[in-house]
């Protein structure tokens, strides 16, 4: 499902939605990332959450992060 990027917080929200939809707990993801659940919470809540963070979490969930660009100019 394509998402129009607005800010990093939106990406975190979409990741949390995926977790709920797939019934994957933060503990399960943290275990797959070889970190403590508190470490995952810290990553999700950090102000400068970025591409690498999203990629690591999504990979642990069994997803690929796909980036696409679309012109906002009408042709």
N, C-alpha and C positions, 0 to 999 in steps of 0.2 A: 504494500500500500504506500503510495507516494505521500510524503509529508513536505509541506512548504516550511523551510527552516525560518524560524523567527529569532530564536536565541538558544543558548545552551540549556536553559531550564526546560524548554520544550522537548529537547532530546531526552533528558532525564525522565520526563513525564511519559514519553512514548516507550522508553525502556521499561519503566515500571508497569505500564499497561500490558506490555508483552509478558512480563513476569506473571501478572494476574491471569491473563488469558491462557497461559501455558501451565499455570499452577506450579511455577518454579519459585522456590523460596530463596531469599537472600543467602541463607546458609548454604544451600546447594550450589549456588553460583560462586560464593566465596570459596567453598571447598574445591571446586574445579579450577579456580584461579590461584589456589594454594595461598590464600590469605584468610584472616579471621573475618567473621561477619561484620565486626566493627570497622574493619578496613574497607570493606565494600561500602558501608554506610558513609564513611568518610569520603570516599571517592565520589559517590552519588551526590553528596551535599557540598562538595568543594566549589568555590566560586569560579574557578577557572577550569571547570569540567571541559574536556576537549575531545578531539577526534580519537586519539589513542585510548582514552578511557572508554569511550563508547565501543570502540572496536574490541577491546579486551573483554568487556562485559558481554557483548553480543556473541562473541566467539565462544565464551563459556556456556552460553545459552543455546548454542548450536545454530547461530545466525551469522550471516555475512553482512557487513556494513557496505551499502552501495550508495555512492554519491553520484548524482546526476545534475546536469545544469540545463536550464530551460530559459530561453530569452523571454523577457517580459515586454518586449516590443511587438506591437502588432504588425504583421507583414501584409 
